[in-house]
Amino acid sequence: MGKIEEAQEILKALGMPPAQQNEISALTFLALTGLKEKDPWKNATPVRRRIHDILIFAKEAYGKDYAENTRETVRRQVIHQFEQARIVDKNPDNPSLPTNSPRTHYAIIDEIIGLVRGYGDIAWEGSLKRILGDRQTLWEVYRKKRKSRMVPVRVVSGKELYLSPGKHNELQAAVVEHFAPRFAPGSKLVYLGDTETKTLYMDEELLESLNIPVTEHDKLPDVMLYDSKKKWLFLIEAVTSHGPVSPKRQYELEKMLSGCPAGRVYVTAFPNFQEFKRHISNIAWETEVWLSEIPDHLIHFNGEKFMGPYK
């Protein structure tokens, strides 16, 4: 590996998030250790540099020519995270300097310098383990903070799932926790999507038993529930900006589920009346509408029965 790749490996080993394992992060790290391509890691030295100096080093030592307006990106997307992870200190010889001072500079802390000098040696893993044993990595901190913002969903089995943050996923959680026990009691969660990970939960065995093609899960509705007693499959779209069960969407789902023996119950979930009114003209007949702000009621779109599958 070249020096940039090795620096990326070190940043990864130190538990930096993926966004701080990129090329500009590696070059910043190298600039602050003073190492050029052919320099051994044992020569690492805590060089104090301004962000402007880091960009000059990247160009002169590695031929990476970044525009001057990249400085703010380095400050916000690299240096700040290095500080949070206790990899660098800001103005170590003059901590009273304000951030916007033209003399503001950064230096890698001695503990990290001591560690990287042994990179590639037989003792590297042991030294890394000792340092990580005394500190929580930034990646762990970010993951915990992220989890604290996530939307918990408790399913019938008692298992708790975590949806990524956002209004859409909050509505999906409401469908599982409030719609299901009221209008699909005893049903089993078949599928639960996520705006970030696409699929959060999928019962592949149940999908297969219902003859639903698992390979097409990206076309499935946001939430699917199955009532094994009635043999009803609830197909629920959660809408916060777009995507109700429209005639077109219903046709697509019917085509995909042509081999499924279960009766289909189509539901569009909205957070409130305001969102519902925005989409009312695009909702298919013979479907149901549920609003999480009034969870005890359904709005039925015509048909000869209140709720149930249609042949």
N, C-alpha and C positions, 0 to 999 in steps of 0.2 A: 504493500500500500504506500501511497504518497503521504506527505505530511498532512495534507488536508483531510484525507480519509482517516488517518490515525487520530487526528484531533477530533473528528466526528465520533470515532469509537470511544475516545476518552470521555467526551461529553455524554454519550449514551451510558457509559459505565457509571458516571457520576449521577445518573438518574435525571438528566435534563429531559424535558418534554420533547416530543418529535420535532416541534416547530423550532426548537433551539439546538437541533442537531444538523442544521443545513450548512451550506458552504459559507455563508457570511458569518455564521456563529463560529465555525471552525477557524476562519481567518482572523476573527476578533480574538479568539483564544490564542492563536499563534502569535499575533501581534503583541499581546500582553505577556507572552513568554519569551519574545524576541527570537523565535526560531524560524530559520529559513529552511528550504527544502532539504538541504544536505546536512543540517545541524542535528546532532544526536539529542535525544530528549534529556540526557543527563546535563546538557548545557542550558536547560531552561532557567530563565532569570525573570524576576518580577519587574518588567519594564513599565514605567508609568507613561500612559499615553492618553491624549485627548481623542475624541472620536474622529476628528479630522486627521490626526496622526495615524489612526488605525487604517483609514481608507488609503492613505499614502503608502503605508507599509504593504497593504494588500496589492497595490499596483506595482510597487518597486520590487518586492520580494517574490510575488507569485503571478504577476502579470494580469491581475484581476482589476479591471478599471471600473470602479463604481462612480456614479455621478455624485456631486456634492450634496444633492438633495436626498441622498441615501442616509445622510447622518441621522435624521430623525427616525428612520426605520431601525438603524442600528441601536439608537438610544432606547426606543420603545420596545423593540422585538428581540433584542439580544442583551444589551447591558442591564436593563432593569431585571431581567430574569437571572442573569449572572449574579447580581446583587442579592436577589431574594434567595438564591441557592447558596449563598456565602462562598462564591467562587472568586468574586472581586470585591474590592473596597473602593468607594468613591473618595477622592481627595484624601488619601491616607496620611499625607504629611500636612494637610490643612483642612480638617473636616468642616470648618466654618464657612468654606467657600460655597456660595449658592450654586444650584444646578446650572443656572443660565450664565454663570461666569465663563468668560472665554478661557480661563485657566483651569476649568474643571477637568479632571483627568481620573483615570481608573488604573488599578493595579491588582494583579492576582494575589490572593492571600498566601502567606508563607506555607500553610498546611497543604494547599493544593500544589504549589510549586514543588514541595518535597515529594509529593505523591508522583507527579508526572515525570520527575527526574528518574524514577524507577520503571517507567513504562517500557514494557518489553523484557524486563528482567524476571528472573524466577520468583522474586519476592513481590512482584506487582500485585497479584491477586490478594495476597495476605494484607498488604498495605491498604489496598482499596477496601477490603472487608472491614478493617479496623476503623477507617474513616467513616464509612457508611454506617457502621454500628453506633457511632456517636451522633449521627445527624439524620434527619428525615429528608429524603430527596425531594426536590421541587416537584417532580412528577407525581410522587405520592401525595404531596400537599394539594396539587392541582386536582388530582383525582378525587380526594376527599371533599374539596370545595365543590367540585362539580357534582358529586353525589348528593351533597347537601341541597343543591338546587334542583335535583331531579324529582320527578313526580312518582311517588310510590303507588303501586297498585296491588291490592291484596285479592287474590283469586280464591275461588271456592275451596280449594285444597288447603288454603292457609298460607301458601307460598307467596312471598312478596316479590314483585317485579319492579323495575325502575325504568320509567320512561324518561327520555331526555326532556329538558325544560321547554316550555312553550304552551301557548293556549290550545293548540290542536291536541297535544298529548294530554293536557288537563281534561279536555272533553272526552277523550278516549278512556281515561281513567274513570270518569263519571259514568260512562256507559257500562263498564265492567262492574263498578261498585254500586250503582244506583238504578240503572235501567234493568240489568240482568235479574236481580232479586225480585223486582216488581213485576216485570212482564215476561221474563223467561226463567222462572224459578226452577232450580234443579238442573239448569242447563250447564254444559261444560264448555270452557273456553277452548276454541279450536285454533284461533289465530288472533294475534294482536300485533299490529304494525307499529312502527316508530319513525318519526320524521327524520331522525338522524341515522339510525342503524337499519332502517327499512323494516326488518323483522325482529321483533323482540321475543315473541313466543309463537311457536308453531307445533301443534300436535300432529306430527307426520303420520303416525299410526292411524289416528282417527281420520285424517284427511284421505289416507289411502283406502280405509274401509268405506268411506263415503264416495269413493271413486272420483275424487277431486285431484286433478293433476298438480302435484307438489312443485313441479318445475315452473309453474306459472304463478307462484306466490306473489310476484310483483304486481299481478293484475287483480289480486284479491282485495276485497273491501277492507277498511281499517280494522274492523272487529268482526269476528265470526263466533257465534255461539251455537251449540247443538243440544236440542232437547230430545234425548233418546226415547222418552216415553211417547211423546207425540210424533216423534220423527220429523221435527221441524228444524230447519237450518236458518238461523237469523243472520242476515247479511247487512251489516251496519256501516254506513259511511258517516264519519264525524266531520262536520263542516264548520270551519271558522273563517274561510275566505272563498273556497270553491269546492266543487265536487259532490253535490247531492245525488241521490238516486234519481237520475234523469231517465227519460225513455231510452236514450242512447246507452247510458250506463247499465240499465236493466237488461237491455238486449245483449250487451257484451257479456254480462255475467251469466245470463241464461245459456248463451252459446258455450261458454267455458264449462258450465255445470251440467251440460246435456246428459252426461252419464251418471249424475248423482241422483239416487232414488229419494232423497229427503225432500219434503215440501219446503219451498223457499218463502221466507218472510223478509221483505225488504224494509229497512228502517233508515231514515236520515236523522241524525242527531245534530241539534244546534245548541249553542250555549244559551241563547235567549231569543225573544221575539224579534228583536231588531235584525239579527242575522237571518232568521227564518224568512222575514219579509223580503229580504234582498234576493232570495232564491226561489220564492214561492211559485213563480211562473215556470220554473224548470224542473219541478218535482213530478215524477211519474205517478199516474193514477194507480190505485190498488196497492199503495205502499203506505207506510206509517211514518209519522214525524214525532220526534221526542225532543223536548227542550229541557236541558239540565236545570234551568232556573225554576221549573215547575215539574219535578221528577215524577209526581204521582199521576200524571195525565199523558194521554197520547192524542195526537191529531190524526184522524183517519181520512185518507184520501179516497173517498167513494168505494164502490164495490158492494157486493151483496152480503158481506159479513164484516164484523168489526175488525178482527185480526186473524190471520191465518194464511196458509199458502193457497195460491190460485192455480188451477190446472191450466 
